[in-house]
Amino acid sequence: MASNPLYIMLCSGEHEKVQMAAMMASVGAVSERPVEVFVSMNAILAFAKDATAEIRYHGGPFSKLIKEKHAPDAMTLFRQGREFGDLKLWACSMALDVAGLEMDRLVEELFDGPLGLTKFLSDAEAGQLVTL
Amino acid sequence: MAERQVIDARGAFCPGPLMELIGALRHIAIGDEVEVWSTDKGSAADIPAWIEKVHHELVSINEANGHWSIVIRKAK
């Protein structure tokens, strides 16, 4: 039986939430569960191309621990989810427009493209939606 | 006779050991095995759950010398 697809709406740019989204997306995808991630609002800023971890990730006490203990990097987890499983990432077209960003300013080979909220929500009716 | 590859994921945090295991499984033949060493407390439950979900085979799981040793046989 096919697994129930998982849809993650990532709006927060807080490191801890980006990390959780990456963990859920990668583990879900490698567990033969289709996963789609919609990245919007402050979260889109965490996906800037060529950023260091210090620039990319901002958060609370746990963010410091993630960095100090060298927990898996969120961008690496998203990449592994794509490589090993059925994971798609979409950049919110509204967030791109408001931030004045083009797709080539985001981490390379991570996104499937820009997408509107209406299409994502419509697709998400087929599975479980989680918002972070 | 099945070949066995050892993945030393001690010190890696969740889901690092699982990802290292999956990366290794992609490069071995069906019937061959991977032994994962992990100090991540979740691995003892997470990796067997993943194996069951995706239909590989759990050969053994033991805790000794301060880490878990989990042996997986590639089944497909």
N, CA and C atoms of all chains as a GROMACS GRO file, in nm:
protein
  624
    1MET      N    1   0.084  -0.119   0.000
    1MET     CA    2   0.000   0.000   0.000
    1MET      C    3   0.088   0.125   0.000
    2ALA      N    4   0.054   0.220  -0.085
    2ALA     CA    5   0.134   0.343  -0.094
    2ALA      C    6   0.117   0.426   0.033
    3SER      N    7   0.225   0.491   0.076
    3SER     CA    8   0.220   0.572   0.196
    3SER      C    9   0.145   0.702   0.171
    4ASN      N   10   0.084   0.753   0.275
    4ASN     CA   11   0.015   0.881   0.270
    4ASN      C   12   0.118   0.992   0.248
    5PRO      N   13   0.105   1.072   0.142
    5PRO     CA   14   0.205   1.176   0.117
    5PRO      C   15   0.209   1.278   0.231
    6LEU      N   16   0.329   1.331   0.254
    6LEU     CA   17   0.350   1.431   0.357
    6LEU      C   18   0.379   1.566   0.291
    7TYR      N   19   0.306   1.667   0.332
    7TYR     CA   20   0.325   1.802   0.280
    7TYR      C   21   0.368   1.893   0.395
    8ILE      N   22   0.481   1.958   0.378
    8ILE     CA   23   0.536   2.044   0.482
    8ILE      C   24   0.537   2.188   0.433
    9MET      N   25   0.468   2.274   0.506
    9MET     CA   26   0.471   2.416   0.474
    9MET      C   27   0.569   2.482   0.570
   10LEU      N   28   0.685   2.521   0.520
   10LEU     CA   29   0.790   2.578   0.603
   10LEU      C   30   0.789   2.730   0.587
   11CYS      N   31   0.745   2.799   0.690
   11CYS     CA   32   0.734   2.946   0.684
   11CYS      C   33   0.839   3.014   0.772
   12SER      N   34   0.876   2.951   0.882
   12SER     CA   35   0.969   3.011   0.976
   12SER      C   36   1.114   2.996   0.928
   13GLY      N   37   1.190   3.102   0.947
   13GLY     CA   38   1.332   3.095   0.916
   13GLY      C   39   1.415   3.055   1.037
   14GLU      N   40   1.346   3.026   1.147
   14GLU     CA   41   1.415   2.986   1.270
   14GLU      C   42   1.488   2.853   1.246
   15HIS      N   43   1.613   2.849   1.285
   15HIS     CA   44   1.696   2.732   1.256
   15HIS      C   45   1.633   2.602   1.302
   16GLU      N   46   1.578   2.604   1.424
   16GLU     CA   47   1.522   2.481   1.478
   16GLU      C   48   1.408   2.428   1.391
   17LYS      N   49   1.329   2.518   1.334
   17LYS     CA   50   1.217   2.473   1.251
   17LYS      C   51   1.264   2.430   1.112
   18VAL      N   52   1.365   2.498   1.060
   18VAL     CA   53   1.422   2.455   0.932
   18VAL      C   54   1.483   2.315   0.949
   19GLN      N   55   1.551   2.295   1.062
   19GLN     CA   56   1.613   2.165   1.090
   19GLN      C   57   1.506   2.056   1.101
   20MET      N   58   1.398   2.086   1.173
   20MET     CA   59   1.291   1.986   1.190
   20MET      C   60   1.227   1.953   1.056
   21ALA      N   61   1.206   2.056   0.974
   21ALA     CA   62   1.149   2.032   0.841
   21ALA      C   63   1.240   1.943   0.759
   22ALA      N   64   1.370   1.968   0.768
   22ALA     CA   65   1.467   1.887   0.692
   22ALA      C   66   1.469   1.744   0.741
   23MET      N   67   1.460   1.726   0.872
   23MET     CA   68   1.459   1.590   0.928
   23MET      C   69   1.332   1.516   0.886
   24MET      N   70   1.217   1.583   0.898
   24MET     CA   71   1.091   1.518   0.860
   24MET      C   72   1.089   1.486   0.711
   25ALA      N   73   1.135   1.580   0.631
   25ALA     CA   74   1.131   1.561   0.486
   25ALA      C   75   1.223   1.448   0.442
   26SER      N   76   1.344   1.447   0.496
   26SER     CA   77   1.441   1.346   0.451
   26SER      C   78   1.404   1.206   0.501
   27VAL      N   79   1.367   1.196   0.628
   27VAL     CA   80   1.332   1.064   0.683
   27VAL      C   81   1.203   1.013   0.617
   28GLY      N   82   1.106   1.102   0.597
   28GLY     CA   83   0.984   1.059   0.530
   28GLY      C   84   1.013   1.009   0.389
   29ALA      N   85   1.093   1.084   0.315
   29ALA     CA   86   1.121   1.047   0.176
   29ALA      C   87   1.197   0.916   0.165
   30VAL      N   88   1.293   0.894   0.254
   30VAL     CA   89   1.370   0.768   0.245
   30VAL      C   90   1.290   0.650   0.298
   31SER      N   91   1.177   0.679   0.362
   31SER     CA   92   1.089   0.572   0.411
   31SER      C   93   0.977   0.544   0.312
   32GLU      N   94   1.003   0.576   0.188
   32GLU     CA   95   0.911   0.547   0.077
   32GLU      C   96   0.779   0.621   0.090
   33ARG      N   97   0.787   0.742   0.148
   33ARG     CA   98   0.670   0.827   0.159
   33ARG      C   99   0.693   0.951   0.073
   34PRO      N  100   0.606   0.979  -0.023
   34PRO     CA  101   0.625   1.102  -0.101
   34PRO      C  102   0.615   1.224  -0.010
   35VAL      N  103   0.710   1.317  -0.027
   35VAL     CA  104   0.713   1.437   0.056
   35VAL      C  105   0.728   1.560  -0.034
   36GLU      N  106   0.651   1.664  -0.004
   36GLU     CA  107   0.668   1.791  -0.072
   36GLU      C  108   0.681   1.902   0.032
   37VAL      N  109   0.776   1.991   0.010
   37VAL     CA  110   0.801   2.102   0.102
   37VAL      C  111   0.778   2.234   0.029
   38PHE      N  112   0.696   2.319   0.089
   38PHE     CA  113   0.667   2.452   0.034
   38PHE      C  114   0.737   2.554   0.123
   39VAL      N  115   0.833   2.625   0.068
   39VAL     CA  116   0.915   2.717   0.147
   39VAL      C  117   0.870   2.861   0.123
   40SER      N  118   0.828   2.928   0.230
   40SER     CA  119   0.776   3.064   0.216
   40SER      C  120   0.824   3.154   0.330
   41MET      N  121   0.782   3.278   0.325
   41MET     CA  122   0.812   3.379   0.428
   41MET      C  123   0.961   3.380   0.466
   42ASN      N  124   0.992   3.394   0.596
   42ASN     CA  125   1.133   3.403   0.636
   42ASN      C  126   1.213   3.279   0.599
   43ALA      N  127   1.144   3.165   0.585
   43ALA     CA  128   1.217   3.041   0.555
   43ALA      C  129   1.294   3.050   0.424
   44ILE      N  130   1.241   3.125   0.328
   44ILE     CA  131   1.307   3.131   0.198
   44ILE      C  132   1.447   3.193   0.212
   45LEU      N  133   1.463   3.280   0.312
   45LEU     CA  134   1.592   3.347   0.333
   45LEU      C  135   1.698   3.250   0.383
   46ALA      N  136   1.654   3.140   0.445
   46ALA     CA  137   1.749   3.040   0.496
   46ALA      C  138   1.806   2.954   0.384
   47PHE      N  139   1.751   2.969   0.263
   47PHE     CA  140   1.795   2.886   0.151
   47PHE      C  141   1.882   2.964   0.052
   48ALA      N  142   1.937   3.076   0.100
   48ALA     CA  143   2.022   3.157   0.012
   48ALA      C  144   2.145   3.078  -0.032
   49LYS      N  145   2.177   3.091  -0.159
   49LYS     CA  146   2.293   3.019  -0.215
   49LYS      C  147   2.423   3.072  -0.156
   50ASP      N  148   2.516   2.981  -0.133
   50ASP     CA  149   2.652   3.014  -0.090
   50ASP      C  150   2.661   3.078   0.048
   51ALA      N  151   2.558   3.064   0.131
   51ALA     CA  152   2.564   3.120   0.266
   51ALA      C  153   2.637   3.024   0.360
   52THR      N  154   2.709   3.080   0.456
   52THR     CA  155   2.770   2.996   0.560
   52THR      C  156   2.662   2.959   0.662
   53ALA      N  157   2.690   2.862   0.746
   53ALA     CA  158   2.594   2.821   0.848
   53ALA      C  159   2.561   2.939   0.940
   54GLU      N  160   2.661   3.022   0.970
   54GLU     CA  161   2.638   3.135   1.059
   54GLU      C  162   2.541   3.236   0.998
   55ILE      N  163   2.552   3.255   0.870
   55ILE     CA  164   2.461   3.348   0.802
   55ILE      C  165   2.324   3.285   0.779
   56ARG      N  166   2.324   3.157   0.746
   56ARG     CA  167   2.201   3.090   0.707
   56ARG      C  168   2.106   3.065   0.826
   57TYR      N  169   2.166   3.025   0.940
   57TYR     CA  170   2.082   2.975   1.048
   57TYR      C  171   2.079   3.070   1.168
   58HIS      N  172   1.959   3.111   1.205
   58HIS     CA  173   1.938   3.195   1.322
   58HIS      C  174   1.832   3.130   1.410
   59GLY      N  175   1.856   3.125   1.538
   59GLY     CA  176   1.758   3.064   1.626
   59GLY      C  177   1.791   3.082   1.772
   60GLY      N  178   1.738   2.994   1.852
   60GLY     CA  179   1.754   3.002   1.996
   60GLY      C  180   1.865   2.911   2.046
   61PRO      N  181   1.856   2.872   2.174
   61PRO     CA  182   1.961   2.790   2.234
   61PRO      C  183   1.987   2.660   2.158
   62PHE      N  184   1.882   2.600   2.103
   62PHE     CA  185   1.903   2.473   2.035
   62PHE      C  186   1.977   2.491   1.902
   63SER      N  187   1.960   2.606   1.841
   63SER     CA  188   2.035   2.635   1.719
   63SER      C  189   2.185   2.631   1.747
   64LYS      N  190   2.223   2.691   1.862
   64LYS     CA  191   2.365   2.690   1.899
   64LYS      C  192   2.414   2.547   1.919
   65LEU      N  193   2.330   2.465   1.983
   65LEU     CA  194   2.369   2.326   2.007
   65LEU      C  195   2.384   2.249   1.876
   66ILE      N  196   2.291   2.272   1.784
   66ILE     CA  197   2.298   2.203   1.654
   66ILE      C  198   2.431   2.232   1.586
   67LYS      N  199   2.471   2.361   1.594
   67LYS     CA  200   2.598   2.400   1.530
   67LYS      C  201   2.717   2.344   1.606
   68GLU      N  202   2.714   2.356   1.738
   68GLU     CA  203   2.829   2.311   1.819
   68GLU      C  204   2.851   2.161   1.809
   69LYS      N  205   2.739   2.086   1.809
   69LYS     CA  206   2.749   1.939   1.809
   69LYS      C  207   2.759   1.881   1.668
   70HIS      N  208   2.752   1.969   1.569
   70HIS     CA  209   2.760   1.926   1.429
   70HIS      C  210   2.651   1.824   1.394
   71ALA      N  211   2.528   1.856   1.435
   71ALA     CA  212   2.415   1.776   1.388
   71ALA      C  213   2.407   1.791   1.236
   72PRO      N  214   2.343   1.695   1.168
   72PRO     CA  215   2.339   1.704   1.021
   72PRO      C  216   2.286   1.838   0.973
   73ASP      N  217   2.351   1.895   0.873
   73ASP     CA  218   2.310   2.023   0.818
   73ASP      C  219   2.176   2.009   0.746
   74ALA      N  220   2.087   2.105   0.767
   74ALA     CA  221   1.953   2.096   0.709
   74ALA      C  222   1.957   2.088   0.556
   75MET      N  223   2.043   2.166   0.493
   75MET     CA  224   2.048   2.163   0.346
   75MET      C  225   2.097   2.026   0.296
   76THR      N  226   2.191   1.969   0.370
   76THR     CA  227   2.239   1.835   0.335
   76THR      C  228   2.128   1.731   0.348
   77LEU      N  229   2.046   1.744   0.455
   77LEU     CA  230   1.936   1.650   0.474
   77LEU      C  231   1.833   1.663   0.360
   78PHE      N  232   1.802   1.785   0.323
   78PHE     CA  233   1.708   1.802   0.210
   78PHE      C  234   1.766   1.737   0.084
   79ARG      N  235   1.896   1.756   0.063
   79ARG     CA  236   1.960   1.700  -0.056
   79ARG      C  237   1.957   1.546  -0.053
   80GLN      N  238   1.983   1.490   0.066
   80GLN     CA  239   1.980   1.344   0.080
   80GLN      C  240   1.838   1.291   0.058
   81GLY      N  241   1.739   1.363   0.107
   81GLY     CA  242   1.601   1.322   0.085
   81GLY      C  243   1.567   1.317  -0.063
   82ARG      N  244   1.619   1.412  -0.137
   82ARG     CA  245   1.595   1.414  -0.282
   82ARG      C  246   1.669   1.300  -0.350
   83GLU      N  247   1.791   1.275  -0.306
   83GLU     CA  248   1.874   1.173  -0.371
   83GLU      C  249   1.823   1.032  -0.341
   84PHE      N  250   1.782   1.009  -0.217
   84PHE     CA  251   1.746   0.874  -0.174
   84PHE      C  252   1.596   0.845  -0.180
   85GLY      N  253   1.513   0.948  -0.196
   85GLY     CA  254   1.369   0.926  -0.190
   85GLY      C  255   1.292   1.020  -0.280
   86ASP      N  256   1.162   1.023  -0.260
   86ASP     CA  257   1.072   1.105  -0.342
   86ASP      C  258   1.042   1.235  -0.267
   87LEU      N  259   1.133   1.330  -0.276
   87LEU     CA  260   1.118   1.458  -0.208
   87LEU      C  261   1.123   1.572  -0.309
   88LYS      N  262   1.023   1.657  -0.300
   88LYS     CA  263   1.020   1.777  -0.385
   88LYS      C  264   1.017   1.900  -0.296
   89LEU      N  265   1.092   2.003  -0.337
   89LEU     CA  266   1.089   2.131  -0.267
   89LEU      C  267   1.040   2.238  -0.363
   90TRP      N  268   0.951   2.322  -0.313
   90TRP     CA  269   0.896   2.431  -0.393
   90TRP      C  270   0.923   2.564  -0.323
   91ALA      N  271   0.964   2.662  -0.400
   91ALA     CA  272   0.982   2.797  -0.347
   91ALA      C  273   0.854   2.876  -0.371
   92CYS      N  274   0.799   2.932  -0.266
   92CYS     CA  275   0.674   3.009  -0.276
   92CYS      C  276   0.695   3.127  -0.372
   93SER      N  277   0.613   3.134  -0.475
   93SER     CA  278   0.632   3.238  -0.576
   93SER      C  279   0.607   3.377  -0.517
   94MET      N  280   0.516   3.387  -0.422
   94MET     CA  281   0.491   3.516  -0.356
   94MET      C  282   0.613   3.560  -0.276
   95ALA      N  283   0.673   3.465  -0.200
   95ALA     CA  284   0.792   3.499  -0.120
   95ALA      C  285   0.907   3.544  -0.210
   96LEU      N  286   0.923   3.477  -0.323
   96LEU     CA  287   1.028   3.516  -0.418
   96LEU      C  288   1.004   3.658  -0.467
   97ASP      N  289   0.880   3.687  -0.502
   97ASP     CA  290   0.847   3.820  -0.555
   97ASP      C  291   0.871   3.928  -0.450
   98VAL      N  292   0.822   3.905  -0.330
   98VAL     CA  293   0.834   4.006  -0.224
   98VAL      C  294   0.980   4.030  -0.187
   99ALA      N  295   1.058   3.921  -0.183
   99ALA     CA  296   1.200   3.933  -0.145
   99ALA      C  297   1.286   3.976  -0.263
  100GLY      N  298   1.228   3.982  -0.382
  100GLY     CA  299   1.305   4.018  -0.501
  100GLY      C  300   1.408   3.913  -0.538
  101LEU      N  301   1.373   3.788  -0.514
  101LEU     CA  302   1.467   3.678  -0.540
  101LEU      C  303   1.430   3.603  -0.667
  102GLU      N  304   1.533   3.555  -0.736
  102GLU     CA  305   1.512   3.462  -0.847
  102GLU      C  306   1.557   3.324  -0.799
  103MET      N  307   1.516   3.221  -0.869
  103MET     CA  308   1.551   3.085  -0.828
  103MET      C  309   1.702   3.063  -0.823
  104ASP      N  310   1.776   3.134  -0.907
  104ASP     CA  311   1.922   3.112  -0.910
  104ASP      C  312   1.993   3.172  -0.789
  105ARG      N  313   1.917   3.239  -0.701
  105ARG     CA  314   1.976   3.291  -0.576
  105ARG      C  315   1.960   3.192  -0.461
  106LEU      N  316   1.891   3.082  -0.488
  106LEU     CA  317   1.867   2.981  -0.383
  106LEU      C  318   1.966   2.866  -0.398
  107VAL      N  319   1.980   2.787  -0.292
  107VAL     CA  320   2.072   2.672  -0.292
  107VAL      C  321   2.048   2.589  -0.418
  108GLU      N  322   2.155   2.556  -0.486
  108GLU     CA  323   2.144   2.488  -0.615
  108GLU      C  324   2.097   2.344  -0.601
  109GLU      N  325   2.024   2.301  -0.700
  109GLU     CA  326   1.980   2.161  -0.713
  109GLU      C  327   1.900   2.112  -0.592
  110LEU      N  328   1.827   2.205  -0.531
  110LEU     CA  329   1.745   2.166  -0.416
  110LEU      C  330   1.597   2.181  -0.448
  111PHE      N  331   1.565   2.283  -0.527
  111PHE     CA  332   1.424   2.313  -0.555
  111PHE      C  333   1.380   2.257  -0.690
  112ASP      N  334   1.251   2.221  -0.693
  112ASP     CA  335   1.192   2.177  -0.819
  112ASP      C  336   1.140   2.296  -0.899
  113GLY      N  337   1.127   2.411  -0.831
  113GLY     CA  338   1.083   2.531  -0.901
  113GLY      C  339   0.999   2.618  -0.810
  114PRO      N  340   0.947   2.729  -0.867
  114PRO     CA  341   0.855   2.813  -0.790
  114PRO      C  342   0.714   2.753  -0.796
  115LEU      N  343   0.635   2.783  -0.693
  115LEU     CA  344   0.499   2.729  -0.690
  115LEU      C  345   0.410   2.825  -0.613
  116GLY      N  346   0.285   2.832  -0.651
  116GLY     CA  347   0.189   2.915  -0.579
  116GLY      C  348   0.123   2.837  -0.466
  117LEU      N  349   0.075   2.912  -0.368
  117LEU     CA  350   0.012   2.850  -0.251
  117LEU      C  351  -0.114   2.772  -0.289
  118THR      N  352  -0.188   2.825  -0.385
  118THR     CA  353  -0.313   2.759  -0.424
  118THR      C  354  -0.288   2.619  -0.475
  119LYS      N  355  -0.186   2.604  -0.559
  119LYS     CA  356  -0.153   2.472  -0.614
  119LYS      C  357  -0.103   2.379  -0.504
  120PHE      N  358  -0.018   2.431  -0.416
  120PHE     CA  359   0.036   2.346  -0.310
  120PHE      C  360  -0.076   2.297  -0.218
  121LEU      N  361  -0.165   2.388  -0.179
  121LEU     CA  362  -0.274   2.348  -0.089
  121LEU      C  363  -0.368   2.249  -0.157
  122SER      N  364  -0.389   2.269  -0.286
  122SER     CA  365  -0.473   2.175  -0.361
  122SER      C  366  -0.410   2.037  -0.362
  123ASP      N  367  -0.280   2.032  -0.389
  123ASP     CA  368  -0.209   1.902  -0.389
  123ASP      C  369  -0.210   1.840  -0.250
  124ALA      N  370  -0.198   1.925  -0.147
  124ALA     CA  371  -0.186   1.876  -0.010
  124ALA      C  372  -0.314   1.811   0.041
  125GLU      N  373  -0.424   1.831  -0.029
  125GLU     CA  374  -0.548   1.766   0.011
  125GLU      C  375  -0.536   1.614   0.002
  126ALA      N  376  -0.436   1.569  -0.075
  126ALA     CA  377  -0.418   1.424  -0.094
  126ALA      C  378  -0.337   1.361   0.019
  127GLY      N  379  -0.288   1.440   0.113
  127GLY     CA  380  -0.203   1.382   0.217
  127GLY      C  381  -0.213   1.457   0.348
  128GLN      N  382  -0.106   1.447   0.427
  128GLN     CA  383  -0.101   1.511   0.559
  128GLN      C  384  -0.021   1.641   0.548
  129LEU      N  385  -0.079   1.748   0.598
  129LEU     CA  386  -0.013   1.880   0.592
  129LEU      C  387   0.039   1.920   0.729
  130VAL      N  388   0.168   1.955   0.733
  130VAL     CA  389   0.232   2.002   0.856
  130VAL      C  390   0.288   2.140   0.829
  131THR      N  391   0.264   2.233   0.920
  131THR     CA  392   0.315   2.369   0.904
  131THR      C  393   0.418   2.401   1.012
  132LEU      N  394   0.531   2.454   0.968
  132LEU     CA  395   0.638   2.490   1.062
  132LEU      C  396   0.678   2.636   1.038
  133MET      N  397   2.896  -1.632  -0.023
  133MET     CA  398   2.900  -1.575   0.111
  133MET      C  399   2.879  -1.424   0.101
  134ALA      N  400   2.789  -1.374   0.188
  134ALA     CA  401   2.756  -1.231   0.183
  134ALA      C  402   2.874  -1.147   0.229
  135GLU      N  403   2.894  -1.036   0.159
  135GLU     CA  404   2.995  -0.940   0.200
  135GLU      C  405   2.934  -0.848   0.306
  136ARG      N  406   3.017  -0.798   0.396
  136ARG     CA  407   2.966  -0.705   0.499
  136ARG      C  408   3.053  -0.580   0.505
  137GLN      N  409   2.988  -0.466   0.494
  137GLN     CA  410   3.056  -0.336   0.502
  137GLN      C  411   3.022  -0.271   0.636
  138VAL      N  412   3.122  -0.216   0.702
  138VAL     CA  413   3.099  -0.150   0.831
  138VAL      C  414   3.092   0.002   0.811
  139ILE      N  415   2.985   0.062   0.864
  139ILE     CA  416   2.968   0.207   0.863
  139ILE      C  417   2.986   0.257   1.006
  140ASP      N  418   3.088   0.334   1.029
  140ASP     CA  419   3.112   0.388   1.163
  140ASP      C  420   3.045   0.525   1.173
  141ALA      N  421   2.923   0.526   1.227
  141ALA     CA  422   2.846   0.652   1.241
  141ALA      C  423   2.844   0.697   1.386
  142ARG      N  424   2.941   0.650   1.464
  142ARG     CA  425   2.946   0.692   1.604
  142ARG      C  426   2.972   0.842   1.610
  143GLY      N  427   2.893   0.910   1.694
  143GLY     CA  428   2.907   1.055   1.706
  143GLY      C  429   2.813   1.132   1.615
  144ALA      N  430   2.752   1.064   1.518
  144ALA     CA  431   2.658   1.132   1.428
  144ALA      C  432   2.520   1.138   1.494
  145PHE      N  433   2.452   1.248   1.473
  145PHE     CA  434   2.319   1.267   1.531
  145PHE      C  435   2.212   1.230   1.430
  146CYS      N  436   2.094   1.195   1.483
  146CYS     CA  437   1.977   1.160   1.402
  146CYS      C  438   1.948   1.270   1.300
  147PRO      N  439   1.918   1.238   1.176
  147PRO     CA  440   1.911   1.106   1.116
  147PRO      C  441   2.039   1.065   1.042
  148GLY      N  442   2.153   1.115   1.089
  148GLY     CA  443   2.280   1.087   1.021
  148GLY      C  444   2.310   0.939   1.001
  149PRO      N  445   2.301   0.856   1.109
  149PRO     CA  446   2.331   0.713   1.090
  149PRO      C  447   2.242   0.646   0.985
  150LEU      N  448   2.114   0.682   0.985
  150LEU     CA  449   2.022   0.623   0.886
  150LEU      C  450   2.061   0.664   0.745
  151MET      N  451   2.096   0.791   0.728
  151MET     CA  452   2.134   0.839   0.595
  151MET      C  453   2.263   0.772   0.548
  152GLU      N  454   2.357   0.752   0.640
  152GLU     CA  455   2.481   0.683   0.601
  152GLU      C  456   2.453   0.539   0.562
  153LEU      N  457   2.362   0.475   0.635
  153LEU     CA  458   2.322   0.338   0.601
  153LEU      C  459   2.261   0.333   0.462
  154ILE      N  460   2.169   0.424   0.434
  154ILE     CA  461   2.101   0.423   0.303
  154ILE      C  462   2.202   0.447   0.191
  155GLY      N  463   2.294   0.539   0.216
  155GLY     CA  464   2.397   0.565   0.116
  155GLY      C  465   2.479   0.440   0.087
  156ALA      N  466   2.509   0.364   0.191
  156ALA     CA  467   2.588   0.240   0.173
  156ALA      C  468   2.508   0.133   0.102
  157LEU      N  469   2.381   0.120   0.136
  157LEU     CA  470   2.297   0.016   0.075
  157LEU      C  471   2.285   0.034  -0.077
  158ARG      N  472   2.293   0.157  -0.120
  158ARG     CA  473   2.279   0.184  -0.264
  158ARG      C  474   2.394   0.127  -0.344
  159HIS      N  475   2.506   0.100  -0.278
  159HIS     CA  476   2.626   0.060  -0.351
  159HIS      C  477   2.666  -0.085  -0.327
  160ILE      N  478   2.579  -0.164  -0.265
  160ILE     CA  479   2.611  -0.305  -0.244
  160ILE      C  480   2.509  -0.392  -0.316
  161ALA      N  481   2.542  -0.520  -0.330
  161ALA     CA  482   2.453  -0.613  -0.402
  161ALA      C  483   2.345  -0.667  -0.309
  162ILE      N  484   2.235  -0.709  -0.368
  162ILE     CA  485   2.129  -0.774  -0.290
  162ILE      C  486   2.188  -0.898  -0.222
  163GLY      N  487   2.158  -0.912  -0.095
  163GLY     CA  488   2.212  -1.025  -0.018
  163GLY      C  489   2.333  -0.987   0.065
  164ASP      N  490   2.401  -0.878   0.026
  164ASP     CA  491   2.514  -0.831   0.106
  164ASP      C  492   2.465  -0.751   0.225
  165GLU      N  493   2.556  -0.725   0.319
  165GLU     CA  494   2.515  -0.667   0.448
  165GLU      C  495   2.591  -0.540   0.482
  166VAL      N  496   2.527  -0.457   0.563
  166VAL     CA  497   2.591  -0.337   0.618
  166VAL      C  498   2.578  -0.345   0.771
  167GLU      N  499   2.689  -0.320   0.838
  167GLU     CA  500   2.687  -0.312   0.984
  167GLU      C  501   2.708  -0.165   1.023
  168VAL      N  502   2.609  -0.109   1.092
  168VAL     CA  503   2.614   0.032   1.132
  168VAL      C  504   2.651   0.042   1.278
  169TRP      N  505   2.751   0.121   1.308
  169TRP     CA  506   2.784   0.152   1.447
  169TRP      C  507   2.728   0.290   1.477
  170SER      N  508   2.650   0.300   1.584
  170SER     CA  509   2.587   0.427   1.617
  170SER      C  510   2.582   0.450   1.767
  171THR      N  511   2.610   0.573   1.806
  171THR     CA  512   2.593   0.614   1.946
  171THR      C  513   2.463   0.693   1.963
  172ASP      N  514   2.390   0.714   1.854
  172ASP     CA  515   2.262   0.784   1.860
  172ASP      C  516   2.159   0.691   1.924
  173LYS      N  517   2.101   0.736   2.035
  173LYS     CA  518   2.009   0.650   2.110
  173LYS      C  519   1.887   0.609   2.028
  174GLY      N  520   1.846   0.695   1.936
  174GLY     CA  521   1.728   0.663   1.856
  174GLY      C  522   1.751   0.555   1.752
  175SER      N  523   1.876   0.533   1.715
  175SER     CA  524   1.905   0.439   1.606
  175SER      C  525   1.855   0.298   1.636
  176ALA      N  526   1.859   0.259   1.763
  176ALA     CA  527   1.820   0.122   1.799
  176ALA      C  528   1.675   0.094   1.765
  177ALA      N  529   1.592   0.197   1.767
  177ALA     CA  530   1.452   0.179   1.728
  177ALA      C  531   1.427   0.228   1.586
  178ASP      N  532   1.493   0.338   1.549
  178ASP     CA  533   1.466   0.400   1.418
  178ASP      C  534   1.510   0.312   1.302
  179ILE      N  535   1.630   0.257   1.311
  179ILE     CA  536   1.681   0.180   1.197
  179ILE      C  537   1.602   0.051   1.176
  180PRO      N  538   1.571  -0.027   1.282
  180PRO     CA  539   1.484  -0.144   1.260
  180PRO      C  540   1.346  -0.105   1.205
  181ALA      N  541   1.290   0.007   1.251
  181ALA     CA  542   1.160   0.051   1.198
  181ALA      C  543   1.170   0.083   1.050
  182TRP      N  544   1.281   0.147   1.012
  182TRP     CA  545   1.300   0.181   0.870
  182TRP      C  546   1.317   0.053   0.787
  183ILE      N  547   1.394  -0.041   0.840
  183ILE     CA  548   1.416  -0.168   0.768
  183ILE      C  549   1.283  -0.238   0.741
  184GLU      N  550   1.197  -0.240   0.844
  184GLU     CA  551   1.067  -0.305   0.828
  184GLU      C  552   0.981  -0.230   0.726
  185LYS      N  553   0.988  -0.098   0.731
  185LYS     CA  554   0.904  -0.017   0.641
  185LYS      C  555   0.942  -0.038   0.495
  186VAL      N  556   1.072  -0.047   0.468
  186VAL     CA  557   1.115  -0.054   0.328
  186VAL      C  558   1.154  -0.195   0.286
  187HIS      N  559   1.132  -0.291   0.377
  187HIS     CA  560   1.146  -0.433   0.345
  187HIS      C  561   1.288  -0.478   0.313
  188HIS      N  562   1.382  -0.435   0.399
  188HIS     CA  563   1.512  -0.502   0.402
  188HIS      C  564   1.508  -0.600   0.518
  189GLU      N  565   1.623  -0.660   0.553
  189GLU     CA  566   1.623  -0.760   0.661
  189GLU      C  567   1.716  -0.717   0.774
  190LEU      N  568   1.663  -0.724   0.896
  190LEU     CA  569   1.745  -0.699   1.015
  190LEU      C  570   1.813  -0.830   1.054
  191VAL      N  571   1.945  -0.832   1.049
  191VAL     CA  572   2.020  -0.953   1.081
  191VAL      C  573   2.045  -0.962   1.231
  192SER      N  574   2.090  -0.851   1.290
  192SER     CA  575   2.116  -0.850   1.434
  192SER      C  576   2.124  -0.708   1.484
  193ILE      N  577   2.103  -0.694   1.615
  193ILE     CA  578   2.120  -0.564   1.679
  193ILE      C  579   2.174  -0.587   1.819
  194ASN      N  580   2.284  -0.521   1.851
  194ASN     CA  581   2.349  -0.540   1.980
  194ASN      C  582   2.405  -0.408   2.029
  195GLU      N  583   2.411  -0.395   2.162
  195GLU     CA  584   2.477  -0.279   2.223
  195GLU      C  585   2.600  -0.330   2.298
  196ALA      N  586   2.715  -0.279   2.262
  196ALA     CA  587   2.839  -0.319   2.329
  196ALA      C  588   2.943  -0.210   2.308
  197ASN      N  589   3.031  -0.197   2.403
  197ASN     CA  590   3.141  -0.100   2.394
  197ASN      C  591   3.092   0.043   2.371
  198GLY      N  592   2.976   0.073   2.427
  198GLY     CA  593   2.927   0.210   2.421
  198GLY      C  594   2.859   0.251   2.292
  199HIS      N  595   2.830   0.154   2.206
  199HIS     CA  596   2.756   0.190   2.084
  199HIS      C  597   2.669   0.073   2.039
  200TRP      N  598   2.572   0.107   1.955
  200TRP     CA  599   2.486   0.006   1.895
  200TRP      C  600   2.553  -0.047   1.768
  201SER      N  601   2.535  -0.176   1.746
  201SER     CA  602   2.580  -0.238   1.622
  201SER      C  603   2.458  -0.304   1.557
  202ILE      N  604   2.421  -0.254   1.442
  202ILE     CA  605   2.300  -0.301   1.374
  202ILE      C  606   2.340  -0.354   1.236
  203VAL      N  607   2.306  -0.480   1.211
  203VAL     CA  608   2.343  -0.543   1.084
  203VAL      C  609   2.218  -0.559   0.997
  204ILE      N  610   2.229  -0.510   0.875
  204ILE     CA  611   2.117  -0.508   0.781
  204ILE      C  612   2.158  -0.585   0.656
  205ARG      N  613   2.069  -0.671   0.607
  205ARG     CA  614   2.092  -0.738   0.479
  205ARG      C  615   2.006  -0.673   0.373
  206LYS      N  616   2.067  -0.637   0.262
  206LYS     CA  617   1.994  -0.574   0.153
  206LYS      C  618   1.905  -0.679   0.086
  207ALA      N  619   1.774  -0.652   0.081
  207ALA     CA  620   1.680  -0.754   0.032
  207ALA      C  621   1.620  -0.722  -0.102
  208LYS      N  622   1.648  -0.606  -0.154
  208LYS     CA  623   1.587  -0.570  -0.284
  208LYS      C  624   1.672  -0.471  -0.357
   0.00000   0.00000   0.00000
